[in-house]
Amino acid sequence: MKIQVSREGSAYVYKVSDRSGVSESELKSMYYERDENGLYRRIYPASLMFGHDRQLLETNYNNYLLDKEKNIDKNDKNIIDNTIEWICCVHENSEIKWWLAGSAALYVRGIEVMPHDIDVMTYKTEIIKIKKSIENYICEPFHHVMNWVVKGFGVIYRQYRIDYAFEPEEWVDGNGYVDFGPYAQSHLEKIKWNNHTILVPPLQLHIKSNLDRGRIEIVNKIKPFI
C-alpha cells in the first residue's frame, strides 16, 4: 500500500495510490473511505495545531506502511525499549509534560504485553515544544479534535507508531474509570523504568479498558500485579 498526501484548503488528504495486498475492510479500519471516483481517501481536518511539511508526512507515513507490510517484528523487545527510551529522552530534554497510557503503560510496569502502538498522553500547553521535538517524524497531522475521547491527536513513526493524544474529554469516564480518562490523568503514579521516571495510570484502570475490547488475556496478565 502507498499513499500520496495533498492539501485541500487547510486540510490534508491521504489518497491511496496503490492498495496492493490491502482489503477494503482493512482500508476502512484505517479510516479510508471511497470517494465518487472510486479512490480511497482519508481527510484530516483543517483544525491543525501547527504547520506541517507535506512531503515529510508522505515519506514518514509510507515508511510506516512499508514496515507494516514487511511485518516488522513488534515482539522484539529491543525495538520497543529503544522507542520508549527515545520518547523519555526527547520529553525530558524538552521538558514536555506527558504520561503513558494503554499497553505501553503496562509494558513499562513489567507486565508481559507487547504494545501495538505507544499511547502518549499530553497537554495542549505542550504543543509548541512537541512540534520542535518530533516534527521530523510526524506521519499523521497534529490536529484539534471535536466529539471524540480527546481534544487533539497526532501520530509519529520512529520504529514504532507513537500516538499523541491531548487531554481526555470529561465524559470518557462516564461508564467507569479507564486508563486514558480524566480520572487517570489526575491520579498518575510514578514508576522507574531504565533510569527514567514515567507517569502511568493506576494499574486497576486498565481492567475496564481491556474488558471493553475483549482482551481477556491481557486482563488475566494484569490481575496478579494488582
N, CA and C of each residue as an Amber inpcrd file, in Angstrom:
protein
   678
   0.8410000  -1.1960000   0.0000000   0.0000000   0.0000000   0.0000000
   0.8770000   1.2470000   0.0000000   0.4810000   2.2250000  -0.7960000
   1.1830000   3.5090000  -0.8280000   0.1500000   4.6340000  -0.8210000
   0.5640000   5.7590000  -0.2720000  -0.3440000   6.9040000  -0.2480000
   0.3570000   8.1470000  -0.7850000  -0.4640000   9.0720000  -1.2640000
   0.0060000  10.4000000  -1.6430000  -0.6960000  11.4120000  -0.7510000
   0.0590000  12.3640000  -0.2550000  -0.5030000  13.3940000   0.6150000
  -0.6270000  14.6930000  -0.1710000  -1.7990000  15.3050000  -0.0850000
  -2.0220000  16.5840000  -0.7590000  -2.7930000  17.5080000   0.1660000
  -2.9490000  18.7490000  -0.2560000  -3.7260000  19.7200000   0.5180000
  -5.0110000  20.0510000  -0.2200000  -6.0830000  20.1680000   0.5260000
  -7.3470000  20.6940000   0.0090000  -7.7580000  21.7950000   0.9670000
  -7.4930000  23.0330000   0.5790000  -7.6820000  24.1290000   1.5100000
  -6.6860000  23.9920000   2.6400000  -7.1900000  23.9590000   3.8730000
  -6.3130000  23.8110000   5.0370000  -6.1930000  22.3670000   5.5010000
  -6.9350000  21.4650000   4.8460000  -6.9330000  20.0570000   5.2600000
  -5.8840000  19.2600000   4.4810000  -5.4190000  18.1760000   5.0990000
  -4.5280000  17.2380000   4.4140000  -5.3390000  16.0340000   3.9620000
  -5.0890000  15.6200000   2.7230000  -5.7900000  14.4710000   2.1570000
  -4.7800000  13.3650000   1.8870000  -5.0430000  12.1770000   2.4570000
  -4.2140000  10.9940000   2.2330000  -4.9550000  10.1190000   1.2240000
  -4.3980000  10.0110000   0.0180000  -5.0320000   9.2480000  -1.0600000
  -4.2380000   7.9820000  -1.3240000  -4.9410000   6.8620000  -1.3830000
  -4.2740000   5.5770000  -1.6420000  -3.9430000   5.4880000  -3.1280000
  -2.6500000   5.4580000  -3.4330000  -2.2220000   5.3690000  -4.8290000
  -1.9570000   3.9310000  -5.2450000  -1.7540000   3.0510000  -4.2650000
  -1.5300000   1.6320000  -4.5380000  -2.0520000   0.8480000  -3.3440000
  -3.1070000   0.0650000  -3.5600000  -3.7040000  -0.6840000  -2.4530000
  -3.3710000  -2.1660000  -2.5230000  -2.2780000  -2.5200000  -3.1620000
  -1.8810000  -3.9250000  -3.3120000  -1.8380000  -4.6260000  -1.9580000
  -2.5320000  -5.7670000  -1.8930000  -2.4900000  -6.5900000  -0.6990000
  -3.3170000  -6.0830000   0.4660000  -4.1180000  -5.0430000   0.2380000
  -4.9140000  -4.4730000   1.3240000  -6.3890000  -4.5780000   0.9630000
  -7.1730000  -5.1810000   1.8320000  -8.5940000  -5.3710000   1.5600000
  -9.3770000  -4.1020000   1.8650000 -10.6140000  -4.0870000   1.3760000
 -11.4730000  -2.9340000   1.6300000 -11.7590000  -2.7880000   3.1240000
 -11.9330000  -3.9060000   3.8210000 -12.2020000  -3.8370000   5.2530000
 -10.9940000  -3.2870000   6.0110000  -9.7870000  -3.6380000   5.5620000
  -8.5830000  -3.1010000   6.1950000  -8.4790000  -1.6010000   5.9760000
  -8.8100000  -1.1670000   4.7620000  -8.7860000   0.2670000   4.4740000
  -9.7810000   1.0120000   5.3550000 -10.9470000   0.4450000   5.5200000
 -11.9720000   1.0930000   6.3500000 -11.5430000   1.1250000   7.8110000
 -10.8340000   0.0850000   8.2490000 -10.3500000   0.0720000   9.6250000
  -9.2940000   1.1410000   9.8590000  -8.6730000   1.5990000   8.7650000
  -7.6910000   2.6770000   8.8360000  -8.3260000   4.0260000   8.5050000
  -9.6670000   4.0520000   8.4390000 -10.4740000   5.2630000   8.2220000
 -10.3490000   5.8310000   6.8080000 -10.0660000   4.9680000   5.8420000
 -10.0900000   5.3980000   4.4370000 -11.4730000   5.1120000   3.8690000
 -12.0030000   6.0840000   3.1210000 -13.3160000   5.9540000   2.5060000
 -13.1940000   6.1700000   1.0030000 -14.0360000   5.4670000   0.2380000
 -14.0170000   5.6000000  -1.2170000 -14.7740000   6.8550000  -1.6360000
 -14.1520000   7.6560000  -2.5300000 -14.8130000   8.8740000  -2.9990000
 -15.6030000   8.5900000  -4.2710000 -16.1590000   9.6410000  -4.8890000
 -17.0110000   9.4830000  -6.0670000 -16.2580000   8.9370000  -7.2790000
 -14.9230000   9.0200000  -7.2340000 -14.1030000   8.4970000  -8.3330000
 -13.5740000   7.0890000  -8.0550000 -14.0030000   6.5090000  -6.9520000
 -13.5660000   5.1610000  -6.6100000 -12.2130000   5.1060000  -5.9320000
 -11.6740000   6.2610000  -5.5470000 -10.3730000   6.3150000  -4.8870000
 -10.5710000   6.3340000  -3.3710000  -9.6670000   5.6810000  -2.6610000
  -9.7450000   5.6650000  -1.2110000  -8.9500000   6.8310000  -0.6420000
  -9.6260000   7.5930000   0.2280000  -9.0030000   8.7730000   0.7920000
  -9.3250000   8.8910000   2.2810000  -8.4440000   9.5560000   2.9710000
  -8.7000000   9.9290000   4.3550000  -8.3760000  11.4130000   4.4860000
  -9.3090000  12.1690000   5.0330000  -9.1300000  13.6080000   5.1380000
  -8.9050000  13.9900000   6.5940000  -7.8000000  14.6730000   6.8400000
  -7.5110000  15.1800000   8.1750000  -8.0190000  16.6060000   8.2570000
  -8.7230000  16.9500000   9.3320000  -9.4300000  18.2310000   9.3870000
  -8.5100000  19.4410000   9.3270000  -9.1240000  20.5680000   9.0220000
  -8.3740000  21.8100000   8.8430000  -7.8950000  22.4060000  10.1600000
  -8.3800000  21.8750000  11.2700000  -8.0510000  22.4490000  12.5830000
  -6.6810000  21.9730000  13.0660000  -5.6470000  22.3210000  12.3090000
  -4.2930000  21.8640000  12.6110000  -3.7200000  22.6000000  13.8220000
  -2.8780000  21.8990000  14.5840000  -2.2180000  22.5120000  15.7290000
  -1.0610000  23.4070000  15.3060000  -0.4450000  23.0470000  14.1690000
   0.6780000  23.8120000  13.6380000   0.8980000  23.4060000  12.1930000
   1.7740000  24.1120000  11.4910000   2.0570000  23.7770000  10.1040000
   2.8470000  22.4920000   9.9690000   2.6380000  21.7930000   8.8600000
   3.3130000  20.5240000   8.6010000   3.9960000  20.5580000   7.2300000
   5.0180000  19.7290000   7.0880000   5.7030000  19.5530000   5.8110000
   5.0050000  18.4200000   5.0610000   4.3110000  18.7430000   3.9830000
   3.5160000  17.7530000   3.2490000   4.3640000  16.5740000   2.7860000
   5.5290000  16.8560000   2.2170000   6.3780000  15.7800000   1.7030000
   6.8840000  14.8860000   2.8310000   7.1830000  15.4800000   3.9650000
   7.6490000  14.6970000   5.1050000   6.5430000  13.8020000   5.6430000
   5.3200000  14.3240000   5.6790000   4.1850000  13.4950000   6.0810000
   4.0690000  12.2710000   5.1820000   4.1650000  12.4940000   3.8860000
   4.0270000  11.4070000   2.9200000   5.1420000  10.3780000   3.0770000
   6.3700000  10.8530000   3.2180000   7.5200000   9.9480000   3.3680000
   7.3960000   9.1290000   4.6480000   7.0980000   9.7940000   5.7610000
   7.0170000   9.0870000   7.0440000   5.8680000   8.0910000   7.0760000
   4.7340000   8.4730000   6.5010000   3.5880000   7.5750000   6.5050000
   3.8510000   6.3450000   5.6410000   4.4730000   6.5400000   4.4990000
   4.7860000   5.3920000   3.6400000   5.8540000   4.5010000   4.2640000
   6.7750000   5.0690000   5.0210000   7.7420000   4.2510000   5.7520000
   7.0310000   3.3920000   6.7950000   6.0500000   3.9740000   7.4470000
   5.2300000   3.2340000   8.4180000   4.5030000   2.0770000   7.7300000
   3.8830000   2.3610000   6.5710000   3.1610000   1.3190000   5.8380000
   4.1020000   0.2270000   5.3380000   5.2990000   0.6200000   4.9150000
   6.2680000  -0.3490000   4.4150000   6.6890000  -1.3200000   5.5130000
   6.9680000  -0.7920000   6.6950000   7.3280000  -1.6570000   7.8190000
   6.1640000  -2.5600000   8.2050000   4.9650000  -2.0110000   8.1260000
   3.7700000  -2.8080000   8.4380000   3.6180000  -3.9440000   7.4340000
   3.8590000  -3.6300000   6.1590000   3.7580000  -4.6430000   5.1000000
   4.8070000  -5.7280000   5.2650000   5.9980000  -5.3160000   5.6860000
   7.0880000  -6.2770000   5.9010000   6.8920000  -7.0730000   7.1790000
   5.8650000  -6.6850000   7.9570000   5.5710000  -7.3540000   9.2280000
   6.7730000  -7.3040000  10.1670000   7.3240000  -6.0670000  10.2840000
   8.4360000  -5.8700000  11.2070000   8.0430000  -6.4040000  12.5810000
   8.9170000  -7.1730000  13.1830000   8.5910000  -7.9080000  14.4070000
   8.4000000  -6.9740000  15.6000000   7.1570000  -6.7340000  15.9670000
   6.8670000  -5.8860000  17.1070000   7.0080000  -6.6490000  18.4240000
   7.3970000  -7.9220000  18.3470000   7.6770000  -8.6630000  19.5700000
   9.1420000  -8.5590000  19.9670000   9.8940000  -7.7650000  19.2240000
  11.3000000  -7.5410000  19.5300000  11.3900000  -6.4980000  20.6450000
  11.7700000  -6.9350000  21.8250000  11.8130000  -6.0140000  22.9590000
  12.8490000  -4.9230000  22.7660000  13.8690000  -5.1790000  21.9790000
  14.8640000  -4.1370000  21.7260000  14.2370000  -2.9430000  21.0190000
  13.3240000  -3.2220000  20.0820000  12.6770000  -2.1360000  19.3460000
  11.7990000  -1.3100000  20.2750000  10.9650000  -1.9750000  21.0630000
  10.0810000  -1.2340000  21.9610000  10.8800000  -0.4980000  23.0310000
  11.9250000  -1.1430000  23.5590000  12.7580000  -0.4770000  24.5680000
  13.4440000   0.7530000  23.9880000  13.9790000   0.6360000  22.7870000
  14.6480000   1.7700000  22.1510000  13.6800000   2.9220000  21.8960000
  12.4520000   2.5690000  21.5040000  11.4650000   3.6080000  21.2140000
  11.0420000   4.3280000  22.4860000  10.7590000   3.5850000  23.5530000
  10.3610000   4.2230000  24.8060000  11.5260000   5.0340000  25.3810000
  12.7190000   4.5180000  25.2610000  13.9030000   5.2600000  25.7070000
  14.0110000   6.5870000  24.9630000  13.7870000   6.5480000  23.6580000
  13.8370000   7.7660000  22.8360000  12.7630000   8.7550000  23.2810000
  11.5500000   8.2680000  23.4970000  10.4580000   9.1370000  23.9450000
  10.8210000   9.8130000  25.2680000  11.3160000   9.0360000  26.2070000
  11.6820000   9.5880000  27.5150000  12.7360000  10.6800000  27.3720000
  13.7700000  10.4090000  26.5930000  14.8620000  11.3750000  26.4410000
  14.3840000  12.6550000  25.7610000  13.5950000  12.5190000  24.7090000
  13.0770000  13.6910000  23.9920000  12.2170000  14.5430000  24.9120000
  11.3320000  13.9070000  25.6660000  10.4360000  14.6500000  26.5360000
  11.1760000  15.2840000  27.7150000  12.1680000  14.5770000  28.2360000
  12.9550000  15.1430000  29.3320000  13.7710000  16.3370000  28.8490000
  14.4080000  16.1930000  27.7040000  15.2530000  17.2720000  27.1810000
  14.4520000  18.5240000  26.8420000  13.2100000  18.3330000  26.3940000
  12.3590000  19.4710000  26.0190000  11.4020000  19.8790000  27.1290000
  11.4830000  19.1940000  28.2800000  10.6310000  19.4860000  29.4330000
   9.1490000  19.4470000  29.0650000   8.7770000  18.4000000  28.3490000
   7.3960000  18.1930000  27.9240000   6.6400000  17.4110000  28.9990000
   5.4760000  17.8960000  29.3670000   4.6260000  17.1730000  30.3190000
   3.8590000  16.0860000  29.5670000   3.9400000  14.8680000  30.0600000
   3.2910000  13.7570000  29.3650000   3.0840000  12.6020000  30.3260000
   2.2950000  11.6420000  29.8840000   2.1480000  10.3870000  30.6150000
   1.8460000   9.2800000  29.6150000   1.9700000   8.0570000  30.0800000
   1.8520000   6.9000000  29.2060000   0.5660000   6.1550000  29.5280000
  -0.2090000   5.8300000  28.5000000  -1.4460000   5.0730000  28.6880000
  -1.3700000   3.7820000  27.8640000  -2.4600000   3.0170000  27.8700000
  -2.5460000   1.8300000  27.0270000  -1.5620000   0.7380000  27.4130000
  -1.3170000  -0.1530000  26.4580000  -0.4810000  -1.3270000  26.7310000
   0.9740000  -0.9640000  27.0160000   1.4370000   0.1680000  26.4960000
   2.8150000   0.5780000  26.7850000   2.9910000   0.8980000  28.2710000
   1.9310000   1.4230000  28.8970000   1.9860000   1.6860000  30.3340000
   2.0800000   0.3840000  31.1250000   1.4580000  -0.6670000  30.6020000
   1.5960000  -1.9860000  31.2350000   3.0000000  -2.5410000  31.0130000
   3.5010000  -2.3490000  29.8170000   4.8240000  -2.8700000  29.4670000
   5.9100000  -2.3080000  30.3870000   5.8850000  -0.9980000  30.6270000
   6.9360000  -0.4140000  31.4650000   6.7950000  -0.8170000  32.9230000
   5.6440000  -1.3520000  33.3020000   5.4620000  -1.8960000  34.6560000
   6.0210000  -3.3160000  34.7630000   6.4170000  -3.8950000  33.6340000
   6.9640000  -5.2430000  33.6550000   5.9670000  -6.3320000  33.3470000
   4.7710000  -5.9520000  32.8890000   3.7570000  -6.9390000  32.5180000
   4.0130000  -7.4120000  31.0930000   3.8760000  -8.6970000  30.8560000
   4.2440000  -9.2890000  29.5660000   3.2090000  -9.0140000  28.4780000
   3.2050000  -7.7870000  27.9920000   2.3940000  -7.4280000  26.8320000
   3.2850000  -6.6580000  25.8660000   3.0150000  -6.8110000  24.5680000
   3.7540000  -6.0530000  23.5670000   2.7910000  -5.0730000  22.9020000
   3.0280000  -3.7870000  23.0660000   2.1020000  -2.7870000  22.5220000
   2.0270000  -2.8350000  20.9990000   0.7920000  -2.6630000  20.4980000
   0.6060000  -2.4920000  19.0560000   1.1240000  -1.1290000  18.6260000
   0.9260000  -0.1400000  19.4880000   1.4940000   1.1830000  19.3120000
   1.7050000   1.7740000  20.6990000   2.2840000   2.9650000  20.7590000
   2.5840000   3.5920000  22.0400000   1.6810000   4.8090000  22.2030000
   0.9190000   4.8240000  23.3050000  -0.0500000   5.8940000  23.5410000
   0.5230000   6.9220000  24.5050000   0.9220000   8.0570000  23.9590000
   1.4350000   9.1620000  24.7570000   0.3050000  10.1580000  24.9930000
   0.0220000  10.4300000  26.2340000  -0.9760000  11.4390000  26.6070000
  -0.2410000  12.7140000  27.0040000  -0.7570000  13.8500000  26.5420000
  -0.0920000  15.1090000  26.8580000  -1.1210000  16.2340000  26.9180000
  -0.6490000  17.4790000  26.8510000  -1.4950000  18.6320000  27.1120000
  -1.3120000  19.6760000  26.0100000  -2.3510000  20.4650000  25.7870000
  -2.2710000  21.4920000  24.7460000  -1.1950000  22.5310000  25.0490000
  -0.8710000  22.7060000  26.3050000   0.1930000  23.6460000  26.6750000
   1.5450000  23.2300000  26.1050000   1.6660000  21.9660000  25.7100000
   2.9550000  21.4280000  25.2700000   3.1020000  21.4200000  23.7450000
   2.1370000  21.9370000  23.0170000   2.1160000  21.7940000  21.5610000
   3.3920000  22.3200000  20.9040000   3.8170000  23.5100000  21.2500000
   4.9880000  24.1070000  20.5910000   6.2460000  23.2970000  20.8850000
   6.4120000  22.8770000  22.1320000   7.5840000  22.0660000  22.4840000
   7.5690000  20.7280000  21.7650000   6.3800000  20.1370000  21.6430000
   6.2700000  18.8560000  20.9340000   6.6330000  19.0270000  19.4700000
   6.1310000  20.0630000  18.8350000   6.4420000  20.3070000  17.4220000
   7.9550000  20.3730000  17.2020000   8.6410000  21.1430000  18.0210000
  10.0900000  21.3060000  17.8490000  10.8440000  19.9960000  18.0690000
  10.2840000  19.1410000  18.9090000  10.9930000  17.9160000  19.3020000
  10.7910000  16.7560000  18.3430000   9.6070000  16.6570000  17.7320000
   9.2880000  15.4310000  16.9890000   8.8320000  15.6850000  15.5440000
   8.9130000  16.9290000  15.0640000   8.3070000  17.2360000  13.7670000
   8.9110000  16.4400000  12.6090000  10.1520000  15.9880000  12.7170000
  10.7630000  15.2190000  11.6230000  10.1900000  13.8130000  11.5010000
   9.3900000  13.3840000  12.4800000   8.8620000  12.0200000  12.4830000
   7.3390000  11.9710000  12.3090000   6.7010000  13.1130000  12.1170000
   5.2400000  13.1380000  12.0390000   4.7590000  12.4280000  10.7750000
   3.7950000  11.5210000  10.9410000   3.2280000  10.8290000   9.7770000
   1.7330000  11.0920000   9.6160000   1.0640000  11.5390000  10.6650000
  -0.3290000  11.9720000  10.5760000  -0.4390000  13.3090000  11.2870000
  -1.0850000  14.2900000  10.6720000  -1.0740000  15.6620000  11.1890000
  -1.5820000  15.7840000  12.6180000  -0.9670000  16.6790000  13.3590000
  -1.4370000  17.0060000  14.7000000  -2.5720000  18.0140000  14.5500000
  -3.7460000  17.6460000  15.0730000  -4.9140000  18.4770000  14.8560000
  -5.8360000  18.4610000  16.0750000  -6.5990000  19.5280000  16.2050000
  -7.6100000  19.6020000  17.2610000  -8.7880000  18.7140000  16.8840000
  -9.4210000  18.1430000  17.8940000 -10.4870000  17.1680000  17.6710000
 -11.7470000  17.6030000  18.4210000 -12.8760000  17.3710000  17.7890000
 -14.1690000  17.5850000  18.4610000 -14.9660000  16.2870000  18.4200000
 -15.7770000  16.0650000  19.4440000 -16.6760000  14.9040000  19.5000000
 -15.9230000  13.5780000  19.5140000 -14.7810000  13.5480000  20.1990000
 -14.0290000  12.3060000  20.3680000 -13.5360000  12.2350000  21.7990000
 -12.7610000  11.2200000  22.1290000 -12.3690000  10.9820000  23.5180000
 -11.2930000  11.9440000  24.0150000 -10.5680000  12.6020000  23.0870000
  -9.5370000  13.5700000  23.4650000  -9.7410000  14.8580000  22.6720000
  -9.0090000  15.9010000  23.0680000  -9.1630000  17.2070000  22.4380000
  -8.2110000  17.4300000  21.2670000  -7.2560000  16.5490000  21.0960000
  -6.3140000  16.6780000  19.9900000  -5.5910000  15.3700000  19.7500000
  -5.0200000  15.2220000  18.5360000  -4.4090000  13.9440000  18.1750000
  -3.3890000  14.1380000  17.0570000  -2.3530000  13.3230000  17.0680000
  -1.3540000  13.2930000  16.0120000  -0.5290000  12.0340000  16.1320000
   0.1720000  11.6550000  15.0650000   0.9240000  10.3980000  15.0580000
   2.3280000  10.6380000  14.5190000   3.3090000  10.0140000  15.1700000
   4.6610000   9.9880000  14.6160000   5.0740000   8.5380000  14.4300000
   6.0930000   8.3290000  13.5990000   6.5970000   6.9770000  13.3990000
   8.1070000   6.9900000  13.5240000   8.5930000   6.2170000  14.5030000
  10.0230000   6.0340000  14.6890000  10.2330000   4.6280000  15.2420000
  10.4110000   3.6840000  14.3250000  10.4570000   2.2530000  14.6390000
   9.0910000   1.7300000  15.0740000   8.4270000   2.4480000  15.9320000
   7.0820000   2.1190000  16.3930000   6.1540000   3.2730000  16.0430000
   4.8750000   2.9600000  15.8930000   3.8700000   4.0150000  15.7830000
   3.6410000   4.6030000  17.1720000   3.7100000   5.9220000  17.2780000
   3.5190000   6.6230000  18.5410000   2.3620000   7.5930000  18.3760000
   1.2780000   7.3490000  19.1140000   0.0900000   8.1910000  19.0520000
   0.1350000   9.2270000  20.1700000   0.0220000  10.4920000  19.7870000
  -0.0530000  11.5760000  20.7680000  -1.5090000  12.0060000  20.9250000
  -2.0230000  11.9390000  22.1430000  -3.4000000  12.3520000  22.4260000
  -3.3650000  13.4760000  23.4530000  -4.1660000  14.4960000  23.2020000
  -4.1480000  15.6870000  24.0380000  -5.4330000  15.7860000  24.8730000
  -5.2930000  15.6380000  26.1820000  -6.3330000  15.9340000  27.1670000
  -7.6550000  15.1800000  26.9280000  -7.9310000  14.1710000  27.7370000
  -9.1860000  13.4190000  27.5900000 -10.4030000  14.2800000  27.9010000
 -11.4960000  13.9960000  27.2260000 -12.7530000  14.6850000  27.4980000
 -13.3520000  14.1650000  28.8110000 -14.1020000  15.0250000  29.4710000
 -14.6560000  14.6780000  30.7810000 -15.5670000  13.4530000  30.7190000
 -16.3300000  13.2940000  29.6370000 -17.3240000  12.2240000  29.5750000
 -16.7210000  10.8310000  29.3890000 -15.4070000  10.7690000  29.1360000
 -14.7660000   9.4800000  28.8660000 -14.9520000   8.5040000  30.0220000
 -14.9560000   9.0170000  31.2460000 -15.1030000   8.1570000  32.4270000
 -16.5630000   7.9350000  32.8220000 -17.4840000   8.3140000  31.9550000
 -18.8980000   8.2750000  32.3100000 -19.4320000   6.9040000  32.6630000
 -18.8810000   5.8640000  32.0680000 -19.3430000   4.4960000  32.3510000
 -18.3370000   3.7070000  33.1680000 -17.4540000   4.4160000  33.8510000
 -16.4150000   3.7640000  34.6460000 -15.0530000   4.2930000  34.2700000
 -14.1550000   4.3510000  35.2340000 -12.8340000   4.9160000  35.0050000
 -12.0110000   4.0300000  34.0590000 -11.3130000   4.6890000  33.1310000
 -10.4430000   3.9880000  32.1860000  -9.0370000   4.5630000  32.2760000
  -8.0740000   3.8840000  31.6620000  -6.6740000   4.2680000  31.8340000
  -6.2680000   5.5150000  31.0690000  -7.1620000   6.0410000  30.2080000
  -6.8180000   7.2270000  29.4200000  -7.7620000   8.3940000  29.6930000
  -8.5190000   8.3110000  30.7780000  -9.5260000   9.3160000  31.0760000
  -9.0420000  10.3900000  32.0360000  -9.9180000  11.3520000  32.3520000
  -9.5490000  12.4440000  33.2590000  -9.2250000  11.9780000  34.6780000
  -9.9020000  10.9190000  35.1480000  -9.5610000  10.4050000  36.4800000
  -8.1290000   9.8710000  36.4760000  -7.7740000   9.1210000  35.4440000
  -6.4030000   8.6080000  35.3240000  -5.4000000   9.7540000  35.3040000
  -5.7300000  10.7910000  34.5370000  -4.8230000  11.9320000  34.3990000
  -4.5770000  12.6290000  35.7400000  -5.5720000  12.6140000  36.6060000
  -5.4230000  13.2840000  37.9050000  -4.9380000  12.3460000  39.0100000
  -4.7100000  11.0760000  38.6880000  -4.2320000  10.1150000  39.6930000
  -3.0130000   9.3360000  39.1720000  -2.1470000  10.0130000  38.4640000
  -0.9940000   9.3460000  37.8650000   0.0000000   8.8780000  38.9260000
   0.6600000   7.7690000  38.6190000   1.6670000   7.1990000  39.5130000
   3.0280000   7.2500000  38.8380000   4.0630000   7.4590000  39.6310000
   5.4240000   7.4860000  39.1090000   6.0370000   6.0980000  39.2020000
   6.6250000   5.6490000  38.0990000   7.3840000   4.3990000  38.1490000
   8.7700000   4.6460000  37.5680000   9.7140000   3.8150000  37.9500000
  11.0650000   3.8890000  37.4120000  11.2240000   2.8560000  36.3150000
  11.7280000   3.2940000  35.1780000  11.9720000   2.3840000  34.0540000
  13.2730000   2.8080000  33.3810000  14.2690000   1.9160000  33.3850000
  15.5610000   2.1890000  32.7400000  16.1180000   3.5680000  33.0890000
  16.1060000   3.8890000  34.3730000  16.6390000   5.1650000  34.8780000
  15.7970000   6.3790000  34.5100000  14.5930000   6.1600000  34.0080000
  13.6740000   7.2570000  33.7210000  12.4830000   7.1670000  34.6680000
  11.9010000   8.3140000  34.9830000  10.6500000   8.3500000  35.7300000
   9.5150000   8.5650000  34.7460000   8.5510000   7.6380000  34.7240000
   7.4280000   7.7090000  33.7960000   6.1280000   7.7540000  34.5860000
   5.2390000   8.6480000  34.1850000   3.9170000   8.7220000  34.8010000
   2.9610000   7.7740000  34.0860000   2.2520000   6.9660000  34.8620000
   1.3150000   5.9840000  34.3030000   0.0340000   5.9880000  35.1270000
  -1.0770000   5.5010000  34.5760000  -2.3310000   5.4380000  35.3400000
  -2.2700000   4.3450000  36.3960000  -3.1200000   4.4350000  37.4180000
  -3.2500000   3.3170000  38.3600000  -3.5600000   2.0210000  37.6100000
  -2.9420000   0.9610000  38.0300000  -2.9980000  -0.2890000  37.2780000
  -4.4170000  -0.8130000  37.0870000  -5.2550000  -0.6670000  38.1030000
  -6.6060000  -1.2340000  38.0190000  -7.4520000  -0.5640000  36.9350000
  -7.0810000   0.6370000  36.4990000  -7.8580000   1.3340000  35.4670000
  -7.7290000   0.6670000  34.0990000  -6.7220000  -0.1690000  33.9340000
  -6.5520000  -0.8800000  32.6630000  -7.5510000  -2.0270000  32.5070000
  -8.1520000  -2.4600000  33.6040000  -9.0680000  -3.6040000  33.5460000
 -10.2600000  -3.3000000  32.6460000 -10.9710000  -2.2090000  32.9200000
 -12.1630000  -1.8840000  32.1430000 -11.8240000  -1.6560000  30.6700000
 -10.7480000  -0.9090000  30.3990000 -10.3680000  -0.6130000  29.0150000
 -10.1730000  -1.8910000  28.2120000  -9.5170000  -2.8780000  28.8210000
  -9.2430000  -4.1200000  28.1030000 -10.4480000  -5.0390000  28.0500000
 -11.2780000  -5.0310000  29.0950000 -12.5130000  -5.8140000  29.0430000
 -13.4320000  -5.2860000  27.9460000 -13.5240000  -3.9620000  27.8160000
 -14.3740000  -3.3660000  26.7850000 -13.9480000  -3.7940000  25.3890000
 -12.6650000  -4.1000000  25.2110000 -12.1430000  -4.5020000  23.9040000
 -12.0150000  -6.0150000  23.7670000 -12.4720000  -6.7410000  24.7770000
 -12.4270000  -8.1920000  24.7190000 -11.0480000  -8.7830000  24.8870000
 -10.1580000  -8.0380000  25.5030000  -8.7790000  -8.5100000  25.6670000
  -8.6220000  -9.2350000  27.0020000  -9.2410000 -10.3900000  27.0770000
  -9.2720000 -11.1460000  28.3260000  -7.8670000 -11.6090000  28.7220000
  -7.0670000 -11.9720000  27.7420000  -5.7110000 -12.4500000  28.0330000
  -4.8910000 -11.3760000  28.7460000  -5.0410000 -10.1170000  28.2920000
  -4.3080000  -9.0230000  28.9340000  -4.8380000  -8.7970000  30.3480000
  -6.1550000  -8.8510000  30.5180000  -6.7460000  -8.6940000  31.8510000
  -6.1800000  -9.7370000  32.8040000  -6.0570000 -10.9590000  32.3520000
  -5.5290000 -12.0390000  33.1920000  -4.0590000 -11.8040000  33.5290000
  -3.3360000 -11.1120000  32.6630000  -1.9360000 -10.7850000  32.9650000
  -1.8160000  -9.6390000  33.9660000  -2.8040000  -8.7530000  33.9680000
  -2.7860000  -7.6080000  34.8610000  -3.1060000  -8.0100000  36.3040000
  -4.0890000  -8.8500000  36.4760000  -4.6510000  -9.1380000  37.8010000
  -3.6050000  -9.5610000  38.8410000  -2.6110000 -10.4000000  38.5070000
  -1.6340000 -10.7680000  39.5350000  -0.8020000  -9.6050000  40.0500000
  -0.7660000  -8.4920000  39.3070000   0.0520000  -7.3500000  39.6930000
  -0.7240000  -6.3490000  40.5690000  -2.0340000  -6.5400000  40.6720000
  -2.8540000  -5.5970000  41.4520000  -2.8440000  -5.9540000  42.9340000
